[in-house]
């Protein structure tokens, strides 16, 4: 009596590589690759969603997003002479990935070589700001009216941001004396004129004592044309930015005398760091670009004299020194 032989195990269904990948992604590879179930057990065939028709020559349906390939049919007798159609995997549109997310455009996937260079802007679309000339170059050939306009529009230093008015200067043109102060104060910034308020009244009285007035004989200006915040002392960079305006004023006005009021104005005009006490009481000389030499007299600022009335006697001596030879 022969022993019963074990039933042969059914062969595992054949799948192409593309189907295997998708089965792995959805976690059905092991389940799918098991031997086919017995004939008595029903076979559960998953539904297939095909996004486009499949021709008769395509034994494997197109795989698109969320599609699952059906299980192959049970093995059947196949005529070896008949040609077997090779499975054709349809390509997924390059603009959409298989998982439904936006993919890489076909224009990028199919491109060869380096990426294209950005197209340069047209010349008319580009706004090119004209280079700003330094103050010394801008004022070089300006007349008095042009110089005034440049001072009013000046942005060479940060003082322009807090000013009400830039103070160019005021007085007689032509002039005999040029009076140079340090910087505008609150009233000067408000009115746009130099030496107004109490300091201006004291200066006018001092000039009248030696027979001079701003209406007929004197032009009054400052080294700094804009008011420093809180009437603080001018900074070196502010003095450097504004000095070319003063030097051009001197070249245009050609005064007979220059009366300098205050330490900062004296140090700037004479190019020194000496104290005002050592500079006043004697004549100095300023050489212009044209080669002329102008006498310079240094004295106290009227605002200082208002705080220190005892110094008015020395200021009177300075005024007499400036008026000699007139």
C-alpha positions in Angstrom: 0.0 0.0 0.0 1.5 3.3 -1.1 1.6 6.3 1.2 -0.4 9.3 0.2 1.7 12.0 -1.3 1.5 15.6 0.0 -0.5 17.9 -2.3 1.7 20.2 -4.4 1.8 23.8 -3.2 0.4 26.2 -5.7 3.0 28.5 -7.3 3.1 32.1 -6.1 1.6 34.6 -8.6 4.0 36.3 -10.9 4.2 40.1 -10.7 6.3 42.6 -12.6 8.8 44.8 -10.8 6.5 47.9 -10.9 3.7 46.0 -9.3 6.1 44.7 -6.6 7.1 48.3 -5.7 3.6 49.4 -5.2 2.7 46.3 -3.2 5.6 47.1 -0.9 4.5 50.7 -0.5 1.0 49.7 0.6 2.2 46.8 2.8 0.6 44.0 0.8 3.8 42.5 -0.7 3.9 39.5 1.8 0.2 38.9 1.6 0.2 39.1 -2.2 3.2 36.9 -2.6 1.7 33.9 -0.7 0.6 30.9 -2.7 -2.7 31.1 -4.4 -5.6 30.0 -2.1 -7.4 26.7 -2.6 -10.1 26.4 -5.2 -12.7 26.0 -2.5 -11.9 29.3 -0.9 -13.1 32.5 -2.6 -10.5 34.8 -4.0 -10.8 38.5 -3.0 -9.9 40.6 -5.9 -9.2 44.3 -4.9 -10.9 46.9 -7.0 -8.8 48.7 -9.5 -9.3 52.3 -10.4 -7.9 52.9 -13.9 -7.6 56.6 -14.8 -7.4 55.9 -18.6 -8.5 53.0 -20.9 -6.1 50.1 -21.4 -5.7 48.5 -24.7 -6.1 44.8 -25.3 -2.4 44.4 -25.6 -1.8 45.7 -22.1 -2.1 42.8 -19.7 -1.1 45.1 -16.8 -3.3 48.1 -16.2 -1.7 51.6 -15.9 -0.6 52.5 -12.4 -1.6 55.9 -11.3 -2.2 57.6 -8.0 -4.0 55.3 -5.5 -4.3 52.5 -8.0 -3.6 48.9 -7.0 -2.8 46.3 -9.7 -5.2 43.2 -9.7 -3.9 39.7 -9.0 -2.9 37.8 -12.1 -5.3 35.1 -13.2 -4.8 31.5 -12.3 -2.2 29.7 -14.5 -3.7 28.3 -17.7 -2.4 26.5 -20.7 -0.7 28.9 -23.0 0.2 28.1 -26.6 3.9 28.3 -26.7 3.8 29.4 -30.4 1.6 32.4 -29.6 3.4 35.6 -28.9 3.1 36.9 -25.3 2.6 40.6 -25.0 5.0 42.3 -22.8 3.5 44.4 -20.0 3.6 48.1 -20.7 3.9 50.5 -17.8 2.3 53.7 -18.6 4.2 56.8 -17.5 2.8 59.1 -14.8 2.5 62.7 -15.7 5.7 64.4 -14.4 3.7 67.2 -12.9 2.1 64.8 -10.4 3.8 62.2 -8.2 2.3 58.8 -7.6 1.4 59.7 -4.1 -0.8 62.6 -5.3 1.7 65.4 -4.4 2.9 68.0 -6.9 6.0 66.7 -8.7 8.8 68.2 -10.8 7.6 69.8 -14.1 8.4 68.0 -17.2 10.3 71.0 -18.5 12.8 70.5 -15.7 13.0 66.7 -15.8 13.6 66.6 -19.6 16.1 69.5 -19.6 19.7 68.8 -20.3 22.7 71.0 -19.7 23.1 73.8 -17.2 20.1 75.8 -16.0 19.3 78.9 -18.1 20.7 82.2 -16.9 18.3 84.9 -15.6 17.2 87.4 -18.2 18.8 90.8 -17.4 16.5 93.7 -16.9 16.0 96.2 -19.7 18.1 99.3 -19.4 15.0 101.5 -19.1 13.8 99.4 -16.1 16.9 100.0 -14.1 17.0 103.2 -12.1 20.6 104.4 -11.8 21.1 107.1 -9.2 23.5 109.8 -10.3 26.7 109.9 -8.2 26.6 112.6 -5.6 29.5 115.0 -5.7 31.4 115.9 -2.5 30.4 119.3 -1.1 33.8 120.8 -2.0 33.3 119.8 -5.6 29.7 120.8 -5.8 30.3 124.4 -4.5 33.5 125.0 -6.5 31.9 127.1 -9.2 28.7 128.2 -7.5 27.7 131.8 -7.1 26.1 133.2 -4.0 22.5 132.3 -5.0 23.5 128.8 -6.1 25.4 128.3 -2.9 22.4 129.3 -0.8 20.2 126.7 -2.7 22.8 124.0 -2.1 22.9 124.8 1.7 19.1 124.7 1.9 19.1 121.3 0.2 22.2 119.9 1.9 22.1 116.3 3.3 25.9 115.9 3.8 25.6 115.0 7.5 22.9 113.8 9.9 22.0 117.3 11.1 19.7 117.7 8.1 17.3 115.2 9.7 16.3 117.4 12.7 16.5 120.9 11.3 13.6 123.2 10.5 15.7 125.6 8.4 19.3 125.5 7.1 20.8 128.9 8.0 22.9 130.2 5.1 23.6 133.6 6.4 22.4 137.2 6.2 23.9 140.7 5.6 25.3 143.1 3.2 26.7 142.1 -0.2 29.3 143.2 -0.9 30.5 143.2 2.7 33.3 144.8 4.7 33.2 142.4 7.6 32.4 138.7 7.7 31.2 137.6 11.1 31.4 133.8 11.6 29.7 132.0 14.5 29.6 128.3 15.4 26.1 127.0 14.6 22.4 128.1 14.6 20.5 127.9 17.9 16.8 127.3 18.5 15.7 130.7 17.3 17.9 130.7 14.3 16.7 127.2 13.3 13.1 128.4 13.7 13.5 131.7 11.7 16.2 130.7 9.2 18.4 133.7 10.0 21.7 133.9 11.9 22.1 135.5 15.3 18.6 136.3 16.3 17.1 136.5 19.8 19.2 137.7 22.7 22.6 136.7 21.2 21.7 138.5 18.0 20.6 141.7 19.8 23.9 141.7 21.8 25.9 141.2 18.5 24.1 144.1 16.8 24.9 146.4 19.8 28.6 145.4 19.7 28.8 146.1 15.9 27.0 149.4 16.3 29.6 150.4 18.9 32.2 150.4 16.2 30.0 151.9 13.5 29.0 148.7 11.7 25.6 147.0 10.9 24.5 143.9 9.3 22.3 145.8 6.8 25.1 147.9 5.3 28.6 146.6 6.3 28.5 143.0 7.8 27.5 139.6 6.5 26.9 137.1 9.3 27.0 133.3 9.0 28.1 130.2 10.8 30.5 127.3 10.3 27.6 124.8 10.7 24.5 125.7 8.7 22.1 123.4 10.6 21.3 123.4 14.4 22.9 120.5 16.4 20.3 118.8 18.6 20.0 120.5 22.0 22.6 123.2 20.9 25.4 120.7 21.6 28.9 121.3 20.3 29.4 120.4 16.6 31.0 117.1 15.9 34.2 116.9 13.8 32.5 115.1 10.9 29.8 117.8 10.9 32.4 120.6 10.7 34.2 118.8 7.9 31.0 118.3 5.9 29.9 122.0 6.3 33.3 123.8 6.1 33.3 124.0 2.2 30.2 126.2 2.3 32.0 128.7 4.6 35.1 128.7 2.5 33.1 129.4 -0.7 31.3 132.2 1.1 34.6 133.8 1.9 35.8 133.4 -1.7 32.6 135.1 -3.0 32.2 137.9 -0.4 35.9 138.8 -0.2 35.6 140.6 3.1 38.1 143.1 4.5 38.0 141.5 8.0 36.8 138.3 9.5 35.5 138.4 13.0 35.3 134.8 14.5 33.1 134.3 17.5 33.5 131.2 19.6 36.1 128.4 20.0 34.8 126.0 17.4 34.6 128.6 14.7 38.1 129.9 15.5 39.6 126.4 15.5 37.9 125.5 12.3 38.8 128.6 10.4 42.4 128.8 11.6 43.0 125.0 11.5 44.2 124.8 15.1 43.2 123.2 18.4 44.3 126.1 20.6 42.0 127.6 23.2 40.1 130.7 22.5 42.0 132.5 25.3 45.3 132.0 23.5 43.8 133.0 20.1 42.0 136.2 21.0 43.8 139.6 21.5 45.9 139.3 18.3 45.6 139.3 14.5 45.6 136.1 12.5 45.7 135.7 8.7 43.6 133.5 6.4 45.0 132.7 3.0 42.3 132.1 0.4 42.6 129.9 -2.7 43.1 133.0 -4.8 46.2 133.8 -2.8 44.7 136.8 -0.9 45.3 137.1 2.9 42.4 138.3 5.1 43.0 139.5 8.7 41.1 137.3 11.2 40.2 138.5 14.8 39.0 136.0 17.4 36.5 136.9 20.1 34.0 135.4 22.5 30.6 134.2 21.3 27.7 136.5 22.4 25.9 133.6 24.1 29.0 133.2 26.3 29.1 136.9 27.1 25.4 136.7 28.2 26.5 134.0 30.7 29.7 135.8 31.6 29.2 139.5 31.5 32.6 140.2 33.0 34.2 139.1 29.7 32.5 141.9 27.7 35.4 144.2 28.4 37.8 141.8 26.5 35.3 141.4 23.7 35.3 145.2 23.4 39.1 145.1 23.0 38.7 142.5 20.2 36.2 144.8 18.4 38.6 147.7 18.6 41.4 145.5 17.2 39.2 144.5 14.3 38.2 148.1 13.5 41.8 149.4 13.2 42.7 150.6 9.8 39.1 151.0 8.7 
